[in-house]
């Protein structure tokens, strides 16, 4: 009986650990797509010749929110993730690293605008959010 109880407790403990949700920043599909949205937003704010496709951007944000809900995150958890000052700072650093890895210094506006045009031509997620 004690052995059965110990096995049951161990099984429940493992099940609880396995079902725990990671922080949203660790869900790559959401975090990476949100970074692309942030980069597109920075490009449209910096480049007079590039505009946002706002409906597409809102659709993408709603898609990400739906994925988070499907993974078991509440609206409050999603809201806390996207409004957190610490997460915003982390996302800014992540976006800057992404841009630098693509040969763009974030403070080089002409290079940022060229990158935006390239993204539009390549129809990447960033480019799909811009016109």
OpenMM code with the backbone's topology and positions (N, CA, C; nanometers):
from openmm import Vec3, app, unit

residues = "UNK UNK UNK UNK UNK UNK UNK UNK UNK UNK UNK UNK UNK UNK UNK UNK UNK UNK UNK UNK UNK UNK UNK UNK UNK UNK UNK UNK UNK UNK UNK UNK UNK UNK UNK UNK UNK UNK UNK UNK UNK UNK UNK UNK UNK UNK UNK UNK UNK UNK UNK UNK UNK UNK UNK UNK UNK UNK UNK UNK UNK UNK UNK UNK UNK UNK UNK UNK UNK UNK UNK UNK UNK UNK UNK UNK UNK UNK UNK UNK UNK UNK UNK UNK UNK UNK UNK UNK UNK UNK UNK UNK UNK UNK UNK UNK UNK UNK UNK UNK UNK UNK UNK UNK UNK UNK UNK UNK UNK UNK UNK UNK UNK UNK UNK UNK UNK UNK UNK UNK UNK UNK UNK UNK UNK UNK UNK UNK UNK UNK UNK".split()
positions = [
    Vec3(0.0816, -0.1193, 0.0000),
    Vec3(0.0000, 0.0000, 0.0000),
    Vec3(0.0862, 0.1261, 0.0000),
    Vec3(0.1919, 0.1287, 0.0826),
    Vec3(0.2801, 0.2443, 0.0855),
    Vec3(0.3501, 0.2624, -0.0489),
    Vec3(0.3895, 0.1503, -0.1096),
    Vec3(0.4553, 0.1578, -0.2395),
    Vec3(0.3590, 0.2168, -0.3430),
    Vec3(0.2332, 0.1744, -0.3407),
    Vec3(0.1326, 0.2260, -0.4334),
    Vec3(0.1096, 0.3753, -0.4108),
    Vec3(0.1033, 0.4179, -0.2865),
    Vec3(0.0866, 0.5593, -0.2543),
    Vec3(0.2069, 0.6396, -0.3026),
    Vec3(0.3262, 0.5880, -0.2809),
    Vec3(0.4471, 0.6571, -0.3247),
    Vec3(0.4508, 0.6706, -0.4771),
    Vec3(0.4105, 0.5655, -0.5473),
    Vec3(0.4072, 0.5703, -0.6938),
    Vec3(0.3048, 0.6727, -0.7409),
    Vec3(0.1883, 0.6755, -0.6774),
    Vec3(0.0835, 0.7703, -0.7139),
    Vec3(0.1305, 0.9145, -0.6897),
    Vec3(0.1929, 0.9399, -0.5782),
    Vec3(0.2437, 1.0742, -0.5473),
    Vec3(0.3514, 1.1129, -0.6490),
    Vec3(0.4402, 1.0213, -0.6807),
    Vec3(0.5458, 1.0504, -0.7785),
    Vec3(0.4856, 1.0787, -0.9156),
    Vec3(0.3865, 1.0013, -0.9542),
    Vec3(0.3228, 1.0217, -1.0849),
    Vec3(0.2529, 1.1572, -1.0908),
    Vec3(0.1848, 1.1941, -0.9847),
    Vec3(0.1171, 1.3232, -0.9816),
    Vec3(0.2176, 1.4374, -0.9821),
    Vec3(0.3290, 1.4204, -0.9129),
    Vec3(0.4317, 1.5236, -0.9100),
    Vec3(0.4932, 1.5423, -1.0477),
    Vec3(0.5244, 1.4331, -1.1148),
    Vec3(0.5814, 1.4430, -1.2491),
    Vec3(0.4800, 1.5039, -1.3440),
    Vec3(0.3561, 1.4651, -1.3335),
    Vec3(0.2503, 1.5214, -1.4184),
    Vec3(0.2370, 1.6701, -1.3966),
    Vec3(0.2476, 1.7153, -1.2731),
    Vec3(0.2373, 1.8580, -1.2430),
    Vec3(0.3534, 1.9359, -1.3023),
    Vec3(0.4716, 1.8791, -1.2966),
    Vec3(0.5883, 1.9469, -1.3524),
    Vec3(0.5779, 1.9507, -1.5040),
    Vec3(0.5349, 1.8414, -1.5648),
    Vec3(0.5276, 1.8344, -1.7099),
    Vec3(0.4231, 1.9303, -1.7656),
    Vec3(0.3175, 1.9562, -1.6893),
    Vec3(0.2115, 2.0408, -1.7408),
    Vec3(0.2333, 2.1892, -1.7092),
    Vec3(0.3390, 2.2217, -1.6354),
    Vec3(0.3659, 2.3618, -1.6030),
    Vec3(0.4010, 2.4359, -1.7309),
    Vec3(0.3485, 2.5571, -1.7437),
    Vec3(0.3729, 2.6370, -1.8636),
    Vec3(0.5023, 2.7154, -1.8469),
    Vec3(0.5831, 2.7177, -1.9528),
    Vec3(0.7025, 2.8022, -1.9468),
    Vec3(0.6599, 2.9482, -1.9600),
    Vec3(0.7466, 3.0414, -1.9217),
    Vec3(0.7143, 3.1823, -1.9457),
    Vec3(0.6924, 3.2035, -2.0957),
    Vec3(0.6053, 3.2959, -2.1331),
    Vec3(0.5754, 3.3186, -2.2744),
    Vec3(0.6996, 3.3538, -2.3548),
    Vec3(0.7976, 3.4180, -2.2939),
    Vec3(0.9195, 3.4521, -2.3665),
    Vec3(0.9938, 3.3272, -2.4124),
    Vec3(0.9644, 3.2134, -2.3519),
    Vec3(1.0290, 3.0886, -2.3905),
    Vec3(0.9504, 3.0126, -2.4963),
    Vec3(0.8349, 3.0640, -2.5364),
    Vec3(0.7564, 3.0029, -2.6438),
    Vec3(0.8020, 3.0714, -2.7727),
    Vec3(0.8936, 3.0074, -2.8425),
    Vec3(0.9613, 3.0697, -2.9568),
    Vec3(0.8636, 3.1188, -3.0632),
    Vec3(0.7623, 3.0408, -3.0929),
    Vec3(0.6672, 3.0810, -3.1971),
    Vec3(0.6045, 3.2169, -3.1657),
    Vec3(0.5759, 3.2403, -3.0400),
    Vec3(0.5144, 3.3670, -2.9987),
    Vec3(0.6198, 3.4755, -2.9842),
    Vec3(0.7274, 3.4462, -2.9149),
    Vec3(0.8287, 3.5474, -2.8864),
    Vec3(0.8965, 3.5963, -3.0143),
    Vec3(0.9298, 3.5051, -3.1041),
    Vec3(0.9951, 3.5447, -3.2286),
    Vec3(0.9012, 3.6268, -3.3166),
    Vec3(0.7758, 3.5851, -3.3272),
    Vec3(0.6804, 3.6607, -3.4086),
    Vec3(0.6561, 3.7990, -3.3491),
    Vec3(0.6497, 3.8072, -3.2180),
    Vec3(0.6320, 3.9380, -3.1539),
    Vec3(0.7534, 4.0273, -3.1804),
    Vec3(0.8722, 3.9685, -3.1843),
    Vec3(0.9912, 4.0454, -3.2179),
    Vec3(0.9810, 4.0995, -3.3604),
    Vec3(0.9322, 4.0183, -3.4532),
    Vec3(0.9170, 4.0636, -3.5914),
    Vec3(0.8162, 4.1789, -3.6009),
    Vec3(0.7099, 4.1707, -3.5241),
    Vec3(0.6122, 4.2801, -3.5198),
    Vec3(0.6790, 4.4065, -3.4663),
    Vec3(0.7588, 4.3928, -3.3624),
    Vec3(0.8273, 4.5083, -3.3034),
    Vec3(0.9260, 4.5700, -3.4024),
    Vec3(0.9976, 4.4865, -3.4774),
    Vec3(1.0916, 4.5380, -3.5774),
    Vec3(1.0157, 4.6110, -3.6879),
    Vec3(0.9062, 4.5529, -3.7344),
    Vec3(0.8252, 4.6186, -3.8374),
    Vec3(0.7751, 4.7538, -3.7876),
    Vec3(0.7348, 4.7594, -3.6618),
    Vec3(0.6868, 4.8855, -3.6042),
    Vec3(0.7993, 4.9888, -3.6000),
    Vec3(0.9190, 4.9466, -3.5629),
    Vec3(1.0330, 5.0385, -3.5587),
    Vec3(1.0671, 5.0888, -3.6988),
    Vec3(1.0569, 5.0011, -3.7970),
    Vec3(1.0861, 5.0414, -3.9350),
    Vec3(0.9844, 5.1445, -3.9823),
    Vec3(0.8577, 5.1195, -3.9606),
    Vec3(0.7550, 5.2129, -4.0102),
    Vec3(0.7632, 5.3474, -3.9386),
    Vec3(0.8075, 5.3474, -3.8137),
    Vec3(0.8235, 5.4741, -3.7406),
    Vec3(0.9468, 5.5516, -3.7872),
    Vec3(1.0464, 5.4806, -3.8364),
    Vec3(1.1725, 5.5427, -3.8745),
    Vec3(1.1804, 5.5808, -4.0216),
    Vec3(1.1004, 5.5189, -4.1057),
    Vec3(1.1150, 5.5339, -4.2504),
    Vec3(0.9905, 5.5973, -4.3112),
    Vec3(1.0063, 5.7192, -4.3607),
    Vec3(0.8928, 5.7898, -4.4207),
    Vec3(0.8352, 5.7175, -4.5423),
    Vec3(0.9183, 5.6427, -4.6122),
    Vec3(0.8734, 5.5751, -4.7345),
    Vec3(0.8059, 5.4405, -4.7080),
    Vec3(0.7988, 5.3998, -4.5819),
    Vec3(0.7397, 5.2702, -4.5465),
    Vec3(0.6263, 5.2923, -4.4473),
    Vec3(0.5151, 5.2281, -4.4760),
    Vec3(0.3987, 5.2364, -4.3875),
    Vec3(0.3652, 5.0987, -4.3329),
    Vec3(0.2835, 5.0992, -4.2309),
    Vec3(0.2401, 4.9733, -4.1695),
    Vec3(0.1130, 4.9233, -4.2353),
    Vec3(0.0987, 4.7952, -4.2379),
    Vec3(-0.0279, 4.7313, -4.2717),
    Vec3(-0.0928, 4.6998, -4.1372),
    Vec3(-0.1640, 4.7985, -4.0859),
    Vec3(-0.2150, 4.7897, -3.9491),
    Vec3(-0.3120, 4.6746, -3.9296),
    Vec3(-0.3998, 4.6513, -4.0245),
    Vec3(-0.4958, 4.5407, -4.0086),
    Vec3(-0.4211, 4.4082, -4.0029),
    Vec3(-0.3202, 4.3943, -4.0884),
    Vec3(-0.2411, 4.2713, -4.0865),
    Vec3(-0.1655, 4.2588, -3.9534),
    Vec3(-0.1149, 4.3703, -3.9028),
    Vec3(-0.0426, 4.3674, -3.7751),
    Vec3(-0.1362, 4.3274, -3.6612),
    Vec3(-0.2548, 4.3861, -3.6589),
    Vec3(-0.3521, 4.3487, -3.5554),
    Vec3(-0.3933, 4.2027, -3.5689),
    Vec3(-0.4076, 4.1565, -3.6918),
    Vec3(-0.4415, 4.0155, -3.7146),
    Vec3(-0.3314, 3.9245, -3.6620),
    Vec3(-0.2067, 3.9638, -3.6856),
    Vec3(-0.0940, 3.8839, -3.6371),
    Vec3(-0.0914, 3.8816, -3.4844),
    Vec3(-0.1148, 3.9952, -3.4217),
    Vec3(-0.1177, 3.9990, -3.2754),
    Vec3(-0.2314, 3.9140, -3.2204),
    Vec3(-0.3466, 3.9171, -3.2858),
    Vec3(-0.4590, 3.8325, -3.2431),
    Vec3(-0.4275, 3.6850, -3.2635),
    Vec3(-0.3562, 3.6522, -3.3721),
    Vec3(-0.3158, 3.5128, -3.3967),
    Vec3(-0.2237, 3.4647, -3.2852),
    Vec3(-0.1294, 3.5498, -3.2449),
    Vec3(-0.0368, 3.5128, -3.1381),
    Vec3(-0.1103, 3.4956, -3.0056),
    Vec3(-0.2061, 3.5836, -2.9807),
    Vec3(-0.2856, 3.5723, -2.8578),
    Vec3(-0.3656, 3.4424, -2.8584),
    Vec3(-0.4179, 3.4052, -2.9734),
    Vec3(-0.4940, 3.2804, -2.9855),
    Vec3(-0.4043, 3.1587, -2.9607),
    Vec3(-0.2822, 3.1632, -3.0144),
    Vec3(-0.1876, 3.0538, -2.9894),
    Vec3(-0.1596, 3.0425, -2.8399),
    Vec3(-0.1378, 3.1567, -2.7760),
    Vec3(-0.1113, 3.1556, -2.6314),
    Vec3(-0.2293, 3.0962, -2.5554),
    Vec3(-0.3500, 3.1354, -2.5927),
    Vec3(-0.4689, 3.0794, -2.5263),
    Vec3(-0.4760, 2.9284, -2.5469),
    Vec3(-0.4486, 2.8839, -2.6707),
    Vec3(-0.4520, 2.7405, -2.7004),
    Vec3(-0.3486, 2.6642, -2.6175),
    Vec3(-0.2411, 2.7315, -2.5811),
    Vec3(-0.1372, 2.6692, -2.4984),
    Vec3(-0.1700, 2.6768, -2.3494),
    Vec3(-0.2830, 2.7399, -2.3171),
    Vec3(-0.3271, 2.7441, -2.1783),
    Vec3(-0.2975, 2.8737, -2.1046),
    Vec3(-0.2463, 2.9749, -2.1729),
    Vec3(-0.2186, 3.1034, -2.1084),
    Vec3(-0.3474, 3.1852, -2.1019),
    Vec3(-0.3644, 3.2562, -1.9933),
    Vec3(-0.4829, 3.3409, -1.9775),
    Vec3(-0.4579, 3.4766, -2.0432),
    Vec3(-0.5661, 3.5500, -2.0650),
    Vec3(-0.5522, 3.6859, -2.1188),
    Vec3(-0.4665, 3.7720, -2.0269),
    Vec3(-0.4806, 3.7536, -1.8963),
    Vec3(-0.4007, 3.8308, -1.8003),
    Vec3(-0.2515, 3.7981, -1.8136),
    Vec3(-0.2185, 3.6705, -1.8352),
    Vec3(-0.0783, 3.6318, -1.8524),
    Vec3(-0.0208, 3.6921, -1.9809),
    Vec3(-0.0997, 3.6903, -2.0871),
    Vec3(-0.0553, 3.7490, -2.2140),
    Vec3(-0.0352, 3.8993, -2.1966),
    Vec3(-0.1310, 3.9642, -2.1335),
    Vec3(-0.1226, 4.1090, -2.1108),
    Vec3(-0.0006, 4.1442, -2.0260),
    Vec3(0.0253, 4.0665, -1.9235),
    Vec3(0.1415, 4.0917, -1.8379),
    Vec3(0.2711, 4.0777, -1.9185),
    Vec3(0.2768, 3.9803, -2.0076),
    Vec3(0.3947, 3.9578, -2.0914),
    Vec3(0.4187, 4.0752, -2.1862),
    Vec3(0.3153, 4.1227, -2.2528),
    Vec3(0.3358, 4.2282, -2.3537),
    Vec3(0.3483, 4.3677, -2.2938),
    Vec3(0.3076, 4.3868, -2.1692),
    Vec3(0.3173, 4.5199, -2.1080),
    Vec3(0.4316, 4.5324, -2.0069),
    Vec3(0.4972, 4.4221, -1.9761),
    Vec3(0.6066, 4.4225, -1.8793),
    Vec3(0.7239, 4.5085, -1.9288),
    Vec3(0.7699, 4.6010, -1.8458),
    Vec3(0.8853, 4.6842, -1.8818),
    Vec3(1.0097, 4.5975, -1.9033),
    Vec3(1.0260, 4.4963, -1.8205),
    Vec3(1.1417, 4.4079, -1.8342),
    Vec3(1.1352, 4.3308, -1.9662),
    Vec3(1.0167, 4.2833, -2.0020),
    Vec3(1.0013, 4.2102, -2.1281),
    Vec3(1.0204, 4.3026, -2.2476),
    Vec3(0.9729, 4.4273, -2.2375),
    Vec3(0.9926, 4.5233, -2.3463),
    Vec3(1.1412, 4.5498, -2.3666),
    Vec3(1.2156, 4.5647, -2.2588),
    Vec3(1.3598, 4.5873, -2.2683),
    Vec3(1.4294, 4.4648, -2.3282),
    Vec3(1.3894, 4.3467, -2.2849),
    Vec3(1.4467, 4.2230, -2.3388),
    Vec3(1.4159, 4.2110, -2.4876),
    Vec3(1.2917, 4.2444, -2.5258),
    Vec3(1.2525, 4.2354, -2.6658),
    Vec3(1.3310, 4.3351, -2.7512),
    Vec3(1.3547, 4.4542, -2.6979),
    Vec3(1.4335, 4.5546, -2.7707),
    Vec3(1.5743, 4.5011, -2.7952),
    Vec3(1.6356, 4.4427, -2.6931),
    Vec3(1.7692, 4.3842, -2.7082),
    Vec3(1.7682, 4.2706, -2.8101),
    Vec3(1.6659, 4.1875, -2.8035),
    Vec3(1.6545, 4.0742, -2.8964),
    Vec3(1.6396, 4.1250, -3.0397),
    Vec3(1.5585, 4.2274, -3.0599),
    Vec3(1.5378, 4.2847, -3.1934),
    Vec3(1.6672, 4.3468, -3.2454),
    Vec3(1.7388, 4.4178, -3.1589),
    Vec3(1.8656, 4.4785, -3.2001),
    Vec3(1.9673, 4.3716, -3.2394),
    Vec3(1.9704, 4.2613, -3.1646),
    Vec3(2.0616, 4.1513, -3.1984),
    Vec3(2.0233, 4.0895, -3.3329),
    Vec3(1.8925, 4.0755, -3.3567),
    Vec3(1.8432, 4.0212, -3.4841),
    Vec3(1.8859, 4.1123, -3.5991),
    Vec3(1.8666, 4.2423, -3.5822),
    Vec3(1.9040, 4.3368, -3.6865),
    Vec3(2.0548, 4.3326, -3.7114),
    Vec3(2.1334, 4.3334, -3.6050),
    Vec3(2.2789, 4.3297, -3.6193),
    Vec3(2.3235, 4.2010, -3.6882),
    Vec3(2.2575, 4.0896, -3.6572),
    Vec3(2.2896, 3.9630, -3.7228),
    Vec3(2.2568, 3.9680, -3.8716),
    Vec3(2.1691, 4.0610, -3.9099),
    Vec3(2.1329, 4.0801, -4.0498),
    Vec3(2.2036, 4.2011, -4.1106),
    Vec3(2.3107, 4.2466, -4.0455),
    Vec3(2.3945, 4.3527, -4.0989),
    Vec3(2.3393, 4.4931, -4.0836),
    Vec3(2.2460, 4.5126, -3.9915),
    Vec3(2.1838, 4.6443, -3.9740),
    Vec3(2.2066, 4.6945, -3.8325),
    Vec3(2.2708, 4.8101, -3.8224),
    Vec3(2.2784, 4.8749, -3.6911),
    Vec3(2.1445, 4.9435, -3.6674),
    Vec3(2.0814, 4.9212, -3.5543),
    Vec3(1.9491, 4.9796, -3.5284),
    Vec3(1.9448, 5.1319, -3.5352),
    Vec3(2.0579, 5.1977, -3.5134),
    Vec3(2.0601, 5.3443, -3.5182),
    Vec3(2.0942, 5.3981, -3.6575),
    Vec3(2.1163, 5.3103, -3.7542),
    Vec3(2.1458, 5.3493, -3.8926),
    Vec3(2.0139, 5.3494, -3.9702),
    Vec3(1.9469, 5.4639, -3.9713),
    Vec3(1.8123, 5.4731, -4.0300),
    Vec3(1.8107, 5.4356, -4.1781),
    Vec3(1.9033, 5.4855, -4.2621),
    Vec3(1.8998, 5.4430, -4.4030),
    Vec3(1.9135, 5.2908, -4.4187),
    Vec3(2.0005, 5.2282, -4.3383),
    Vec3(2.0160, 5.0821, -4.3449),
    Vec3(1.8896, 5.0125, -4.2962),
    Vec3(1.8277, 5.0675, -4.1936),
    Vec3(1.7030, 5.0105, -4.1425),
    Vec3(1.5937, 5.0172, -4.2497),
    Vec3(1.5867, 5.1288, -4.3209),
    Vec3(1.4868, 5.1447, -4.4269),
    Vec3(1.5147, 5.0489, -4.5434),
    Vec3(1.6412, 5.0334, -4.5806),
    Vec3(1.6765, 4.9366, -4.6855),
    Vec3(1.6376, 4.7956, -4.6423),
    Vec3(1.6648, 4.7643, -4.5167),
    Vec3(1.6278, 4.6334, -4.4627),
    Vec3(1.4765, 4.6153, -4.4712),
    Vec3(1.4019, 4.7190, -4.4362),
    Vec3(1.2565, 4.7118, -4.4453),
    Vec3(1.2106, 4.6844, -4.5870),
    Vec3(1.2690, 4.7544, -4.6853),
    Vec3(1.2342, 4.7317, -4.8261),
    Vec3(1.2685, 4.5886, -4.8679),
    Vec3(1.3832, 4.5393, -4.8239),
    Vec3(1.4227, 4.4011, -4.8544),
    Vec3(1.3234, 4.3017, -4.7948),
    Vec3(1.2777, 4.3293, -4.6744),
    Vec3(1.1814, 4.2411, -4.6085),
    Vec3(1.0476, 4.2412, -4.6839),
    Vec3(1.0079, 4.3589, -4.7327),
    Vec3(0.8840, 4.3683, -4.8112),
    Vec3(0.8992, 4.2848, -4.9387),
    Vec3(1.0114, 4.3005, -5.0081),
    Vec3(1.0346, 4.2263, -5.1324),
    Vec3(1.0387, 4.0756, -5.1074),
    Vec3(1.1015, 4.0345, -4.9981),
    Vec3(1.1140, 3.8922, -4.9659),
    Vec3(0.9863, 3.8335, -4.9055),
    Vec3(0.8897, 3.9199, -4.8753),
    Vec3(0.7617, 3.8796, -4.8162),
    Vec3(0.7798, 3.7990, -4.6869),
    Vec3(0.8772, 3.8419, -4.6071),
    Vec3(0.8953, 3.7818, -4.4748),
    Vec3(0.7817, 3.8306, -4.3842),
    Vec3(0.7762, 3.7781, -4.2630),
    Vec3(0.6727, 3.8266, -4.1697),
    Vec3(0.6884, 3.9772, -4.1474),
    Vec3(0.8111, 4.0230, -4.1317),
    Vec3(0.8334, 4.1669, -4.1158),
    Vec3(0.7805, 4.2400, -4.2391),
    Vec3(0.8164, 4.1926, -4.3566),
    Vec3(0.7749, 4.2566, -4.4804),
    Vec3(0.6247, 4.2543, -4.5028),
    Vec3(0.5598, 4.1485, -4.4578),
    Vec3(0.4143, 4.1381, -4.4736),
    Vec3(0.3404, 4.2393, -4.3864),
    Vec3(0.4080, 4.2909, -4.2854),
    Vec3(0.3467, 4.3890, -4.1965),
    Vec3(0.3699, 4.5319, -4.2448),
    Vec3(0.4439, 4.5441, -4.3561),
    Vec3(0.4809, 4.6761, -4.4091),
    Vec3(0.4372, 4.6896, -4.5545),
    Vec3(0.4283, 4.8188, -4.5985),
    Vec3(0.4026, 4.8456, -4.7411),
    Vec3(0.4727, 4.9733, -4.7796),
] * unit.nanometer
topology = app.Topology()
chain = topology.addChain("A")
for resn in residues:
    res = topology.addResidue(resn, chain)
    for name in ("N", "CA", "C"):
        topology.addAtom(name, app.Element.getBySymbol(name[0]), res)
